[in-house]
């Protein structure tokens, strides 16, 4: 899982996704879904279940106040 995270963080194939949604089951991280690079934050939010806890790691791209393109990784904890 650590190598998958590092590949995601550095946007290296095959883990160059927009987001991962996962759960912790019996002490193991299980990836439920992921979004391709053209996916949006709303796509990630729509993939969260209504009745179960989940976690997500999202690569958010945006422009800074001075017009530079940048990105930040967001960690989302989803509780019902």
Rosetta blueprint (number, residue, H / E / L):
1 X L
2 X H
3 X H
4 X H
5 X H
6 X H
7 X H
8 X H
9 X H
10 X L
11 X L
12 X L
13 X L
14 X L
15 X L
16 X L
17 X L
18 X L
19 X E
20 X E
21 X E
22 X E
23 X E
24 X E
25 X E
26 X L
27 X L
28 X E
29 X E
30 X E
31 X E
32 X E
33 X E
34 X E
35 X E
36 X L
37 X L
38 X L
39 X L
40 X L
41 X H
42 X H
43 X H
44 X H
45 X H
46 X H
47 X L
48 X L
49 X L
50 X L
51 X L
52 X L
53 X L
54 X E
55 X E
56 X E
57 X E
58 X E
59 X E
60 X E
61 X E
62 X E
63 X E
64 X L
65 X L
66 X L
67 X L
68 X L
69 X E
70 X E
71 X E
72 X E
73 X E
74 X E
75 X E
76 X E
77 X E
78 X E
79 X L
80 X L
